[in-house]
Amino acid sequence: MRLRLRGERYAPCVSLLRAAPRAAQTRSVPPRSQYDNLVHPRTVKKPPVQVEAEKDLVVEDPSSGFVGAVVRCERDVVHLEDRFGRVKGYPLGPGFWVEGRPVTLVRPKAAVVTAPTRSASGSTYVAGARARVAREGRIYVEGKHDAELVEKVWGHDLRIEGVVVEPLHGVDDLPGIVREFRPSSGRRLGVLVDHLVTGSKETRIAAQVTGAHALVVGHPFIDIWQAVKPAVVGIKAWPTVPKGEDWKGGVCRRLGWEDDTGYVWAQRILARVTTWTDLEPALIGRVEELIDFVTTG
């Protein structure tokens, strides 16, 4: 053992003592790993799922035990109605349960209104287009119901083309209408007739007035009602009505519908027609033919 002499400094020993702990500390701490910051997924608290407070959504407030369906959602408040008719308002945000899971209620997103790309007739829809000035040419259809159906399905096309549709109150009036109208180039007349079958009165009258600037076409149905597909109005088929019996009245009686044919047409038939696919092809082709005839002459 070496003895310290008087006045000898401890510097060499002190530096060794100071360095030793740091070296020991360095040796005792393992190097950092790329996985040091990972946390087990079970220890991570996931935020509650955001759910839009849409109408009729059943929501529970666990703090009060109140359970109710969303009846309305105002700015920052959602109103819930329970099965007893009681309505309570709660601030939107966290603290709710839906189907046994915690959620954060948020305001429903505003519905995005998109412009239609196709008209009811299947043609390209022209958004924002103004109706064209009416042509001199006309299309006549047999009866008010026929005119309403053509307007509902082909109305957009007719306004774009400037074609006016008028009701024909009886095929017997057709010769007089044609004489008064005086069809000519640029002033064509198209007529749609019900039940245009070989050998019928309608066929004979149509042959008398058809010419270069007047075209009479027809569909095989007894009435325009039959041109609507049965499935559209919720029946398997249009019933057979004996000849001599009023057809519309007979249909209503056999189907158990109201005896007001105007109401039946408006509410049970026309209201359910939304597009050309709801109609029979035998009618679709004839109407398209008339529109082409009137607009190309």
C-alpha positions in Angstrom: 0.0 0.0 0.0 1.4 3.3 -1.0 1.5 6.0 1.7 0.5 9.6 0.9 3.2 12.1 1.4 2.4 15.5 2.9 1.2 17.9 0.3 0.6 15.3 -2.3 -2.6 16.0 -4.3 -5.5 13.6 -4.8 -6.2 14.7 -8.3 -5.4 11.4 -10.0 -7.5 9.4 -7.5 -10.4 11.9 -7.7 -10.6 11.7 -11.4 -10.7 7.9 -11.3 -13.4 8.0 -8.7 -15.5 10.4 -10.8 -15.1 8.4 -13.9 -15.9 5.1 -12.3 -19.6 5.8 -11.5 -20.3 7.0 -15.1 -18.6 4.0 -16.6 -20.6 1.7 -14.2 -23.8 3.5 -15.1 -23.1 3.2 -18.8 -22.5 -0.5 -18.5 -25.7 -1.1 -16.4 -28.2 0.6 -18.9 -29.0 -1.4 -22.0 -29.0 0.4 -25.3 -32.4 1.9 -26.5 -34.6 -0.3 -28.6 -36.9 0.8 -31.5 -39.7 -0.9 -29.6 -39.3 1.1 -26.4 -42.2 3.4 -27.2 -44.7 0.7 -28.1 -47.7 0.3 -25.8 -49.8 -2.9 -25.6 -53.1 -2.3 -27.4 -55.1 -3.3 -24.3 -53.7 -0.4 -22.3 -54.7 2.2 -25.0 -58.1 3.9 -24.4 -59.8 4.3 -27.8 -62.0 7.4 -28.1 -65.8 6.7 -28.4 -67.1 6.2 -31.9 -68.9 9.2 -33.3 -72.5 8.5 -34.3 -74.8 11.0 -36.0 -77.9 11.8 -34.0 -80.3 10.8 -36.8 -84.1 10.6 -36.2 -85.3 7.4 -34.5 -81.8 6.4 -33.3 -82.2 4.8 -29.8 -79.8 6.4 -27.3 -79.1 5.8 -23.6 -77.9 8.4 -21.1 -76.1 6.1 -18.6 -75.8 8.8 -16.0 -79.6 9.0 -15.6 -80.7 5.8 -17.1 -83.0 7.6 -19.6 -83.4 5.7 -22.9 -85.2 7.3 -25.9 -85.3 7.7 -29.6 -84.0 10.9 -31.3 -86.9 13.0 -32.3 -85.0 16.1 -33.4 -81.5 17.5 -33.3 -81.0 21.2 -32.8 -77.8 23.2 -33.0 -76.0 21.6 -30.0 -78.8 19.7 -28.4 -80.4 16.4 -29.1 -83.9 15.6 -28.0 -84.8 12.0 -26.9 -88.3 10.6 -26.5 -88.8 7.5 -24.3 -91.6 4.9 -24.6 -93.8 6.9 -22.3 -93.7 10.0 -24.5 -91.4 12.0 -22.3 -88.9 14.2 -24.1 -85.6 15.3 -22.7 -82.8 17.4 -24.2 -79.1 16.7 -23.9 -76.0 18.5 -25.1 -74.4 16.8 -28.0 -71.0 15.1 -27.4 -69.6 12.1 -25.4 -71.3 10.3 -22.6 -74.1 8.4 -24.5 -74.5 4.7 -25.2 -75.9 3.2 -28.4 -76.4 -0.6 -28.6 -74.5 -1.1 -25.4 -71.4 0.9 -26.5 -70.2 4.3 -25.5 -70.5 6.9 -28.3 -70.1 10.5 -29.0 -73.3 12.0 -30.6 -72.7 14.5 -33.3 -75.1 16.5 -35.6 -76.3 14.6 -38.7 -74.6 15.7 -41.9 -76.7 17.8 -44.2 -78.1 15.8 -47.1 -76.4 16.5 -50.3 -78.9 17.3 -53.0 -77.7 16.1 -56.4 -79.2 17.2 -59.6 -80.8 14.3 -61.7 -78.9 13.1 -64.7 -81.8 11.4 -66.4 -85.3 12.5 -66.9 -88.3 10.2 -66.2 -88.3 9.2 -69.9 -84.6 8.1 -69.6 -83.2 11.0 -71.7 -80.4 13.3 -70.5 -81.8 15.8 -68.0 -80.9 19.4 -68.9 -80.5 21.2 -65.5 -81.7 24.8 -65.5 -82.9 24.8 -69.0 -85.8 27.1 -69.9 -88.8 25.8 -71.8 -88.4 26.4 -75.5 -90.9 28.6 -77.2 -93.7 26.3 -78.3 -93.6 24.9 -81.8 -96.5 25.1 -84.1 -96.7 21.4 -84.2 -98.8 19.6 -81.6 -99.4 16.2 -80.1 -103.0 15.2 -79.3 -103.7 12.3 -76.9 -107.0 10.6 -76.3 -108.2 11.8 -72.9 -107.1 13.6 -69.8 -105.5 10.6 -68.2 -103.4 10.0 -71.3 -102.2 13.6 -71.2 -101.3 13.5 -67.5 -99.3 10.3 -68.0 -97.4 11.7 -71.0 -96.6 14.9 -69.1 -95.3 13.0 -66.0 -92.9 10.8 -68.0 -92.0 12.9 -71.0 -92.7 16.4 -69.7 -89.1 17.4 -69.4 -88.4 16.3 -73.0 -91.4 18.1 -74.3 -90.5 21.4 -72.7 -87.0 21.2 -74.0 -88.3 20.5 -77.5 -91.2 23.1 -77.3 -93.9 20.5 -77.9 -97.4 21.1 -76.5 -99.6 18.1 -75.7 -103.4 18.6 -75.8 -106.2 16.1 -74.9 -108.4 14.7 -77.6 -111.9 14.2 -76.1 -112.9 11.4 -78.6 -111.5 9.8 -81.7 -114.6 10.8 -83.5 -113.5 14.4 -83.3 -110.2 13.7 -85.0 -111.1 14.5 -88.6 -112.5 17.9 -87.6 -109.4 18.7 -85.6 -107.1 17.8 -88.4 -109.0 20.0 -90.9 -108.9 22.9 -88.5 -105.3 22.4 -87.6 -104.2 22.2 -91.3 -100.9 20.3 -90.8 -98.0 21.4 -93.0 -94.2 21.4 -93.1 -93.0 22.9 -89.8 -96.5 22.4 -88.4 -96.8 18.7 -87.9 -99.6 17.0 -86.0 -99.2 13.8 -84.0 -102.0 11.8 -82.4 -102.0 9.0 -79.9 -105.1 6.9 -79.9 -106.3 4.2 -77.4 -107.0 0.6 -78.5 -105.7 1.0 -82.1 -106.2 -2.5 -83.4 -106.9 -3.9 -86.8 -110.5 -3.6 -87.9 -111.5 -1.2 -85.2 -113.3 2.2 -85.7 -110.2 3.9 -84.4 -108.1 2.3 -87.2 -110.5 3.4 -89.9 -110.5 7.0 -88.7 -106.7 7.1 -88.3 -106.3 6.0 -91.9 -108.5 8.9 -93.1 -106.4 11.6 -91.5 -102.9 10.2 -91.7 -100.7 12.0 -94.2 -97.2 13.5 -94.8 -97.6 16.0 -92.0 -100.1 14.2 -89.8 -99.3 10.9 -88.0 -101.8 8.8 -86.0 -100.4 6.0 -83.9 -101.9 4.0 -81.1 -101.4 1.4 -78.4 -103.3 -1.9 -78.1 -104.7 -1.2 -74.6 -108.4 -0.7 -73.9 -107.5 2.3 -71.7 -104.3 4.1 -70.8 -104.5 2.5 -67.3 -103.4 -0.8 -68.9 -100.2 0.8 -70.2 -99.0 0.9 -66.6 -97.3 -2.3 -65.6 -99.5 -4.3 -63.1 -96.7 -4.7 -60.6 -96.3 -1.0 -60.3 -99.8 -0.6 -58.9 -99.5 -3.8 -56.8 -101.5 -6.3 -58.8 -100.6 -9.4 -60.7 -102.6 -8.5 -63.8 -105.3 -6.1 -65.0 -108.6 -7.9 -64.7 -110.7 -8.9 -67.7 -113.9 -6.8 -68.0 -116.6 -8.2 -70.3 -117.4 -6.2 -73.5 -120.2 -3.8 -72.9 -119.4 -3.1 -69.3 -117.6 0.2 -68.3 -114.0 -0.9 -68.3 -112.7 1.4 -65.6 -115.6 0.8 -63.3 -115.3 -2.9 -63.8 -111.6 -2.8 -63.0 -112.3 -0.9 -59.7 -115.0 -3.4 -58.7 -112.9 -6.5 -59.4 -109.9 -5.1 -57.5 -111.9 -3.7 -54.6 -110.8 -0.2 -55.3 -112.8 3.0 -54.8 -115.6 3.7 -57.2 -114.2 7.2 -58.0 -112.2 6.5 -61.1 -110.6 10.0 -60.9 -109.2 9.3 -57.4 -108.1 5.8 -58.4 -106.2 7.1 -61.4 -104.5 9.9 -59.5 -103.7 8.1 -56.2 -103.4 4.4 -57.1 -102.0 4.5 -60.6 -100.4 7.8 -61.7 -98.9 8.5 -58.3 -96.9 5.3 -58.5 -95.4 6.0 -61.9 -92.0 7.5 -61.6 -90.1 6.5 -64.8 -90.5 5.1 -68.3 -89.7 1.6 -67.0 -93.0 1.6 -65.2 -94.8 1.6 -68.5 -95.4 -1.1 -71.1 -93.1 -0.9 -74.2 -96.1 -0.7 -76.5 -96.9 2.8 -75.2 -93.3 4.0 -74.8 -92.4 3.3 -78.5 -95.5 5.2 -79.7 -94.9 8.3 -77.7 -91.3 8.5 -78.7 -92.3 8.1 -82.3 -94.7 11.0 -82.1 -92.1 13.3 -80.5 -89.6 12.5 -83.2 -92.2 13.1 -85.9 -93.3 16.5 -84.6 -89.8 17.8 -83.9 -88.1 16.7 -87.2 -90.6 18.1 -89.7 
